[in-house]
Amino acid sequence: MRWVWALPLFSLVLAQAGPRYEEWTKYLLSAPDYRLEQLLKGKWPYLEVLRKDRYQDYQKGKCDPTKEDCSGRLPWAEAQVHEFYLPLSSLEATREVARDLRRAWQRFEERYYWRVITELNNPAFWFAYCLAGVKGPELSPPLPDFALQIPSEGVDTAFLDAATRSGPLDLGKWASTGLHTLDRYLPVPQVDPREFCEDLGMQILPLMYIPGFKVLIQGYEVFRTDGYPSRPLWFNSDEAGARVERAMQKALTDYYADYQKEVAQILLTPRPSTPQDLLSSLPRDFRSLGAPKAYFPVPWQGHLLGGGSVVAPVYTELFPADPTALWNQVQGLWNAYKGLIDRAGSDLEKVYLYVHFYRSAKDLFDSRAFFGLPGMDGVKASLANLVDSPLRTLAQGIPILSRCAGSLDALAECSAVALMKVDEFWKLKRDLEARLAQNPQDKEAQAKLKDTDAQLQKDLGPKAQELPLKADRESPGLWKFEEAKRWLPPSSLPVYESFGYATFFQATNFLEATTVPDIRNVDLSRLDLGNWVGWAWSQLSRLIVYWHVPLTVDIRLEYCPPCVLAYPSPPLEGPIQPLGVPPYVLPFALERTHWRWVSVPEGYEVPGVRGAPYTFLSDLSAYALDLRALYRPLIGR
């Protein structure tokens, strides 16, 4: 089992940048079980997370209050429950969940607008939609694109400061940003009219308006009302306001409650609903596993405001059987790593990167999962070409590494041993400095510190000040190597295991004050006309307006025998006219559900979660399936 080396460090890991959550909310990504042989035995892969405070008290052992002071210690039964297991889900399944979340919002947005506009323009719109049932196509949003977010509450500030010195660094946005919108804004509803017409009857009285008109005699205008054709002769603004307010109240209570119920069902329902159905369909050859669609959510107090998140660690495929695709994944990791270390790292840190990246990738390629797979020799050769030359060049500039030579494997092994020696001296220096801070007169510590500095100077030369280990002991492992993993995309299970990270899908609610459609949904980075026209149409097409029909009364002398006829005719100076009604746009100041994907290094805190896994806020009690019990036979834990 890989990553066991990190376990002793868990008690030392503290939060990094961003919001400092309470101690009881800290969950660290721990040892995963990705063993493919377990999968073929009917056990689904999972991640383990440790609850930090419970684990720390568990390490101290059981406390006997009759013999020692147990103040500040958790009850032993609670400390023992410090491990939680999260089954993995497929990336494509979480994209489908995100699509369904989009559709749920679109349904609410359509119901909201068409309820308001239909009630305001009753009886004309009531006849068209509620009686005749006129409607457009069904809502069918496409799968949202995957977008990795680098969470501000997770990245180490020291790493971020170093990475942004050479220019701005895009940390990414929530994947849901800008997606609370319709794909097309049509002049007809895209939901069944029954969804917004319930308990809405035809209403003629009180009278809403007297239309504006003009009078023609033999084709010559003799009179028109003031403001014709834009304004009616009289408009019942009090009744219009009352209708809008009544419809908004209906939408923001009943329809919004339906939206939240639908979101809860989408997020908290496993797919397939019976996990055993998934296991029974898996092949018995791990090279044929592919990427079965599975969504196994874990509520971390749920997604509601003030709660936490619903999360699901994701994979792109269980096992990469195509060497070319595997190499593309590894090269993508390399590009992400190298781009960040080039920005944030010293030459010595680049050596650490090359050595540890090469060893991780080599362990991946040499694992028995790929034994006998055609094409792996070419993949290994590509890895050597990627790392060999830059590593040898950098090693020659560092005294302790300059004697390392031979094959790339020998060079990497020699460099790793040398760097471990440097790490030991650096840790010793750090301990001696802490010792001297407490007792500046400690002669023995002074002498040892002098010898340690001399040894580091000898081993590293001018690069002795570039040591990549953190002096505050906060981050396990090589902290920049680990922090860079936040930029790594989701991958297959063997890649996760070799490189020591995992990607999570997360969904949570934010309180937002905006309009419907969201006026902020214009991409200011795009200057093309179509982008602005689409945004302008979405705003204009959803204004709150009363549609009135200006009339023309045309009086003509007809020979029928001679008689005078007066009749209304369609307006000659404009179409049906809109009359804006306050608040003119649909307001929204409630919770909306957002989603994202984040990558987390092993041994580091999972961002965006609160409380405990598999727990619900009381408002979600109606959906409180015992998912832990449901998953237990699936993962065998």
HELIX and SHEET records of a PDB file:
HELIX    1   1 VAL A    4  LEU A   12  5                                   9    
HELIX    2   2 GLU A   23  THR A   25  5                                   3    
HELIX    3   3 LEU A   36  LEU A   40  1                                   5    
HELIX    4   4 LYS A   52  LYS A   60  1                                   9    
HELIX    5   5 TRP A   76  GLN A   80  1                                   5    
HELIX    6   6 LEU A   91  LEU A  120  1                                  30    
HELIX    7   7 ALA A  124  PHE A  125  1                                   2    
HELIX    8   8 TRP A  126  LEU A  131  3                                   6    
HELIX    9   9 THR A  157  ALA A  163  1                                   7    
HELIX   10  10 ARG A  194  CYS A  197  1                                   4    
HELIX   11  11 SER A  237  LYS A  250  1                                  14    
HELIX   12  12 ALA A  251  TYR A  255  3                                   5    
HELIX   13  13 TYR A  256  LEU A  268  1                                  13    
HELIX   14  14 PRO A  275  SER A  281  1                                   7    
HELIX   15  15 PHE A  286  SER A  288  5                                   3    
HELIX   16  16 PRO A  323  ALA A  344  1                                  22    
HELIX   17  17 ASP A  347  ASP A  366  1                                  20    
HELIX   18  18 ARG A  368  PHE A  370  5                                   3    
HELIX   19  19 MET A  376  ALA A  395  1                                  20    
HELIX   20  20 PRO A  399  SER A  402  1                                   4    
HELIX   21  21 LEU A  408  GLN A  438  1                                  31    
HELIX   22  22 LYS A  443  LEU A  460  1                                  18    
HELIX   23  23 GLY A  461  GLU A  466  5                                   6    
HELIX   24  24 TRP A  479  GLU A  483  1                                   5    
HELIX   25  25 ALA A  484  TRP A  487  5                                   4    
HELIX   26  26 LEU A  493  PHE A  499  1                                   7    
HELIX   27  27 LEU A  529  LEU A  540  1                                  12    
HELIX   28  28 SER A  618  TYR A  623  5                                   6    
HELIX   29  29 LEU A  627  ILE A  635  1                                   9    
SHEET    1   A 3 TYR A  27  LEU A  29  0                                        
SHEET    2   A 3 TYR A  46  ARG A  51 -1                                        
SHEET    3   A 3 GLU A  83  PRO A  87 -1                                        
SHEET    1   B 4 SER A  89  SER A  90  0                                        
SHEET    2   B 4 SER A 309  TYR A 315  1                                        
SHEET    3   B 4 VAL A 298  GLN A 301 -1                                        
SHEET    4   B 4 THR A 615  PHE A 616  1                                        
SHEET    1   C 4 SER A  89  SER A  90  0                                        
SHEET    2   C 4 SER A 309  TYR A 315  1                                        
SHEET    3   C 4 TYR A 501  VAL A 516 -1                                        
SHEET    4   C 4 LEU A 586  PRO A 601 -1                                        
SHEET    1   D 2 TYR A 209  ILE A 210  0                                        
SHEET    2   D 2 TRP A 234  PHE A 235 -1                                        
SHEET    1   E 4 TYR A 220  ARG A 224  0                                        
SHEET    2   E 4 PHE A 213  ILE A 217 -1                                        
SHEET    3   E 4 LEU A 551  TYR A 559  1                                        
SHEET    4   E 4 PRO A 562  SER A 569 -1                                        
SHEET    1   F 2 VAL A 545  HIS A 548  0                                        
SHEET    2   F 2 GLN A 577  GLY A 580 -1                                        
END                                                                             
